[in-house]
Amino acid sequence: MSQSGSAGSAGSKASGSKGSKTAKATDSSAVDKRFKALDLVMKRQQYRQDALIEVLHRAQEIFGYLEEKTLLHVARSLQLPASHVLGVATFYHLFSLKPSGEHTCVVCLGTACYVKGSGDVLNALEKHTGIQSGATTSDGKVSLVTARCIGACGIAPAVVFDGQVAAQVTTEQAIARIDQWRGDA
């Protein structure tokens, strides 16, 4: 009984111009139910191209990160060039193209932060964790990320620990936080 109801609604969706876009958007969903959730987000946004950032935020919430097939799915569904979608996803530090660790450390490399030592903080963290910016520790505990500017220039150097902005962070403070996350403190 529910199958005929689904088929009826799918048939009525396919008859309109938005319906054919919906049908294309759900091709990947047969394999992964997360794509159905993402398709619903895009449908609620009426497949508007100007909703790209909101769609990418929701996609990252659904999938945990933005992998290539997710970005391509969004590009096709919103009728945008894949290069544009990838450009937006890589421009903003809040988007991740790789699975992230249990904890995330974002070091601001904006001019004010850099002049006040954020480059030294980043170098110390990379050396201490054994990973480069953009990577996650082998134990999956910590992801180290950089941002062009987080807009906290007045408290430079600023570092974001699990979404919380910390002011005037020293290398010692940053390493202590990482050690705390990893259970080394």
C-alpha positions in Angstrom: 0.0 0.0 0.0 2.8 2.4 0.9 4.6 1.5 -2.3 1.7 2.7 -4.5 1.5 5.9 -2.5 5.2 6.5 -3.0 5.0 5.7 -6.7 2.0 8.0 -7.1 3.9 10.9 -5.4 7.0 10.2 -7.4 5.0 10.1 -10.6 3.4 13.5 -9.8 6.9 14.9 -9.0 8.3 13.8 -12.3 5.6 15.5 -14.3 6.8 19.1 -13.5 10.0 20.8 -14.3 11.1 20.7 -10.7 10.2 17.1 -10.6 12.7 16.1 -13.2 15.4 17.9 -11.3 14.2 16.0 -8.2 14.4 12.7 -10.0 18.0 13.5 -11.1 18.9 14.6 -7.6 17.8 11.3 -6.0 19.8 9.0 -8.3 22.5 8.6 -5.7 20.0 8.2 -2.9 19.3 4.6 -3.9 22.7 3.7 -2.4 22.8 6.0 0.6 19.9 7.4 2.6 21.9 10.4 3.5 21.5 11.7 -0.1 17.7 11.6 0.4 18.1 13.9 3.4 20.3 16.2 1.4 17.8 16.1 -1.5 15.1 17.2 0.9 17.3 20.1 2.1 17.7 21.3 -1.6 14.0 20.8 -2.3 13.2 23.0 0.7 15.5 25.6 -0.7 13.7 25.2 -4.0 17.0 24.3 -5.7 18.1 27.9 -5.5 21.7 28.4 -6.5 22.0 31.2 -3.9 21.3 28.6 -1.2 24.6 26.9 -1.9 26.3 27.7 1.4 23.3 26.6 3.4 23.1 23.4 1.4 26.8 22.7 2.0 26.4 23.3 5.7 23.6 20.8 5.9 25.5 18.4 3.7 28.4 18.5 6.1 26.1 17.9 9.0 24.6 14.9 7.2 27.8 13.3 5.9 30.3 14.6 8.5 32.4 16.2 5.7 32.1 17.1 2.1 33.5 14.4 -0.1 33.8 14.7 -3.9 30.6 12.7 -4.7 28.6 14.9 -2.4 29.9 18.1 -3.9 29.1 16.7 -7.4 25.6 15.8 -6.3 25.0 19.3 -5.0 26.5 20.8 -8.2 24.2 18.7 -10.4 21.1 19.3 -8.3 21.6 23.1 -8.1 22.8 23.3 -11.7 26.1 24.9 -10.8 29.5 24.1 -12.2 31.4 21.6 -10.0 34.3 24.1 -9.9 32.1 26.7 -8.3 30.8 24.3 -5.6 34.4 23.1 -4.9 35.6 26.7 -4.8 33.0 27.7 -2.2 33.7 24.5 -0.2 37.4 25.2 -0.1 37.2 28.9 0.6 35.4 28.7 3.9 37.4 27.1 6.8 34.1 25.7 8.3 33.9 23.2 5.4 36.0 20.0 5.5 36.7 17.9 2.5 38.1 15.1 4.7 36.7 13.3 7.7 37.6 15.3 10.8 38.8 14.2 14.1 36.9 14.1 17.4 38.3 17.6 18.1 39.2 20.4 15.7 41.8 23.1 16.2 41.7 26.0 13.7 44.7 28.4 13.7 44.0 31.8 12.2 46.7 32.9 9.7 45.1 36.3 9.0 47.5 39.3 9.0 47.0 40.4 12.6 47.2 36.9 14.0 50.2 36.0 11.9 52.1 39.1 12.9 51.4 38.3 16.5 52.7 34.7 16.2 50.0 32.4 14.9 52.6 31.0 12.4 54.7 29.9 15.4 51.7 28.4 17.0 50.9 26.4 13.9 54.5 25.2 13.4 54.6 24.0 17.1 51.3 22.2 16.7 52.4 20.5 13.5 55.6 19.4 15.1 53.9 18.3 18.3 51.1 16.3 16.6 53.2 15.0 13.7 50.6 16.2 11.2 50.3 19.1 8.8 47.4 21.5 8.6 44.4 19.9 6.9 45.1 16.5 8.4 43.9 14.4 11.4 46.0 12.5 13.9 46.3 8.8 13.4 44.3 8.2 16.6 41.4 10.3 15.1 41.4 12.6 18.1 42.6 15.9 16.5 42.2 17.7 13.2 44.4 20.7 12.6 43.1 23.3 10.2 44.1 26.8 9.2 41.9 29.8 8.3 42.7 32.9 6.3 41.0 35.0 8.9 38.4 34.3 11.6 37.5 37.9 12.2 39.0 38.1 15.7 41.9 40.4 14.9 41.6 42.3 18.2 42.5 39.2 20.2 45.3 38.0 18.0 46.7 35.4 17.8 43.4 33.6 17.8 42.8 29.9 17.7 39.5 28.1 17.6 39.3 25.0 19.7 36.1 23.0 19.0 34.2 26.0 17.9 35.3 28.2 20.8 37.6 31.2 20.0 40.6 31.5 22.3 42.4 34.8 22.6 46.1 35.6 22.5 47.1 31.9 22.3 50.6 30.9 23.0 52.3 27.8 21.7 52.3 26.3 25.2 48.6 26.9 25.6 47.8 25.4 22.2 49.9 22.3 22.9 48.4 21.9 26.4 44.9 21.9 24.8 45.9 19.3 22.2 47.4 17.1 25.0 44.2 17.4 27.0 42.2 16.2 24.1 44.5 13.3 23.4 44.6 12.4 27.1 48.2 13.2 27.5 47.7 16.0 30.1 
